Amino acid sequence: MAAVKMELYGDEVYCFTPKGEETCEVSFAIAFAFKNPLLNAVAGGAFQTAMLRMSAAFEARARGLSGPK
């Protein structure tokens, strides 16, 4: 059986916007895709689910660090 090359490309951007002396707004965007169209169609949904979970974990951690308002 031949090996399958799984190349992934993507971009991610973090943006920190000041919202006062002690606060800021954090924006995060990510775009990804497999270079192989078939693999992208098959596995792209799983990566999207993983990214949504990572985003939720990031938000929960940020809320935990900032404390109650």
One Martini backbone bead per residue (centre of mass of N, CA, C, O) as a GRO file, in nm:
protein
   69
    1MET     BB    1   0.097   0.036   0.022
    2ALA     BB    2   0.063   0.362  -0.016
    3ALA     BB    3   0.144   0.658   0.077
    4VAL     BB    4  -0.005   0.940   0.239
    5LYS     BB    5  -0.003   1.275   0.179
    6MET     BB    6  -0.053   1.521   0.449
    7GLU     BB    7  -0.124   1.825   0.357
    8LEU     BB    8  -0.127   2.137   0.539
    9TYR     BB    9  -0.302   2.446   0.524
   10GLY     BB   10  -0.272   2.777   0.688
   11ASP     BB   11  -0.433   3.037   0.884
   12GLU     BB   12  -0.348   3.269   1.151
   13VAL     BB   13  -0.517   3.512   1.375
   14TYR     BB   14  -0.422   3.758   1.606
   15CYS     BB   15  -0.613   4.010   1.798
   16PHE     BB   16  -0.529   4.306   1.989
   17THR     BB   17  -0.769   4.525   2.148
   18PRO     BB   18  -0.798   4.798   2.307
   19LYS     BB   19  -1.038   4.863   2.613
   20GLY     BB   20  -0.835   5.004   2.797
   21GLU     BB   21  -0.615   4.979   3.058
   22GLU     BB   22  -0.713   4.648   3.141
   23THR     BB   23  -0.823   4.586   2.844
   24CYS     BB   24  -0.917   4.342   2.585
   25GLU     BB   25  -0.956   4.229   2.256
   26VAL     BB   26  -0.990   3.897   2.125
   27SER     BB   27  -0.893   3.773   1.810
   28PHE     BB   28  -0.972   3.469   1.612
   29ALA     BB   29  -0.834   3.317   1.312
   30ILE     BB   30  -0.904   3.030   1.092
   31ALA     BB   31  -0.752   2.861   0.809
   32PHE     BB   32  -0.817   2.545   0.636
   33ALA     BB   33  -0.649   2.282   0.432
   34PHE     BB   34  -0.616   2.041   0.217
   35LYS     BB   35  -0.446   1.979  -0.073
   36ASN     BB   36  -0.627   1.737  -0.092
   37PRO     BB   37  -0.948   1.721  -0.196
   38LEU     BB   38  -1.037   1.448  -0.078
   39LEU     BB   39  -0.927   1.486   0.208
   40ASN     BB   40  -1.081   1.746   0.263
   41ALA     BB   41  -1.366   1.619   0.238
   42VAL     BB   42  -1.323   1.399   0.465
   43ALA     BB   43  -1.146   1.575   0.705
   44GLY     BB   44  -1.252   1.869   0.740
   45GLY     BB   45  -1.474   1.827   0.959
   46ALA     BB   46  -1.285   1.733   1.187
   47PHE     BB   47  -1.119   1.995   1.198
   48GLN     BB   48  -1.349   2.183   1.265
   49THR     BB   49  -1.422   2.054   1.535
   50ALA     BB   50  -1.145   2.099   1.664
   51MET     BB   51  -1.144   2.411   1.639
   52LEU     BB   52  -1.397   2.461   1.811
   53ARG     BB   53  -1.278   2.337   2.070
   54MET     BB   54  -1.034   2.523   2.090
   55SER     BB   55  -1.193   2.787   2.108
   56ALA     BB   56  -1.351   2.718   2.365
   57ALA     BB   57  -1.100   2.681   2.544
   58PHE     BB   58  -0.988   2.964   2.508
   59GLU     BB   59  -1.234   3.116   2.622
   60ALA     BB   60  -1.240   2.981   2.901
   61ARG     BB   61  -0.955   3.068   2.987
   62ALA     BB   62  -0.995   3.373   2.957
   63ARG     BB   63  -1.223   3.392   3.164
   64GLY     BB   64  -1.057   3.275   3.403
   65LEU     BB   65  -0.833   3.501   3.399
   66SER     BB   66  -1.027   3.762   3.422
   67GLY     BB   67  -1.270   3.717   3.569
   68PRO     BB   68  -1.507   3.871   3.721
   69LYS     BB   69  -1.739   4.157   3.640
   0.00000   0.00000   0.00000
